[in-house]
Amino acid sequence: MRVLRILLVLLALGFCAWSLVSQWDQTVKAFEQMSVPTLLGSLAAGCAGLWTWMVAWRIFVRGMGSPLPLKAAFRIAAISALGKYVPGKVWALVTQIEMSREHDVPRERSFSATMLAVATSMACGLAVAAATLPLTSPAARERYWWLFLLAPVLLACLHPRIVTWAINLVLRLARREPLERPVGLGVTLHAIAWTIVAWALFGLHIWLLCVAVGGSGGGLPFMATGAYALAFVAGFLVLIAPGGLGAREAAMVLVLTPVLPAGAPAVVAVASRVLLTVADLLGAGVAVAMGRNKTAAPMLVPDRQPTKERP
């Protein structure tokens, strides 16, 4: 698995390089329109958003009985995030599960926590888009109305009873043991709060880029936050495209076109893609430089062990 992980990271780096090189001319033109402080501020907001997503995932892992040190959680999340640049949606998940095992997190828990974190991110993202875009973006309302309708349904499905039933059903189909410690309502609400903070940070990331290309108005921060949330969800639903490439940019351009000068939405979309790719690469680089934490985290709930019958 370690060899496969290294190969996967190298493959992901190759796709990252291809993504950056293929957009080189557009990136240069986009960055020429923005100041260095703006680009650095947008990059910092993107890095903070990725960090906050990691915190939400760590909350779910802990809530299921496997507390992870912050350093270990960051290393796992940062390195496995490169898997999203490989076509398909399973590579980041597989890497995250296998790296979590090095810290005594059973596969069932890491799988369940990751799926919960993804579901929470998608549900909160749709909720943010549904709260900010229908009244400010007629184009988004007409094209993505069906996604907005999913927001309350997905939020309701995050209730611990529904989540526990769904996860145990998947584990049963995979012939695995059910969760020993279902996630509680307090854990879910805690993770949702951090996830919403992450969407706000990504909104700041887009807003800074919008202002740099001539955007203005009191509603622009809300439009920027909703644009990124909708674009990310749309890109996630495209299973083949690495990192939602193409679909994310199309959705963002559609939403931002009415409020930005001609050509500016495409500039923002390209700049955002490049900056967030750099943020992922920086996070993975820091994680590799930190090295593996040799001390495994204690588990709040141990794995089931066969018990000996007493005479």
Secondary structure as GFF3:
##gff-version 3
##sequence-region A 1 311
A	DSSP	alpha_helix	2	22	.	.	.	ID=ss1
A	DSSP	alpha_helix	24	32	.	.	.	ID=ss2
A	DSSP	alpha_helix	36	63	.	.	.	ID=ss3
A	DSSP	alpha_helix	70	80	.	.	.	ID=ss4
A	DSSP	three_ten_helix	81	85	.	.	.	ID=ss5
A	DSSP	alpha_helix	91	101	.	.	.	ID=ss6
A	DSSP	alpha_helix	107	132	.	.	.	ID=ss7
A	DSSP	alpha_helix	138	143	.	.	.	ID=ss8
A	DSSP	alpha_helix	145	157	.	.	.	ID=ss9
A	DSSP	alpha_helix	160	173	.	.	.	ID=ss10
A	DSSP	alpha_helix	185	212	.	.	.	ID=ss11
A	DSSP	alpha_helix	220	236	.	.	.	ID=ss12
A	DSSP	three_ten_helix	242	244	.	.	.	ID=ss13
A	DSSP	alpha_helix	247	256	.	.	.	ID=ss14
A	DSSP	three_ten_helix	257	259	.	.	.	ID=ss15
A	DSSP	alpha_helix	264	290	.	.	.	ID=ss16
###
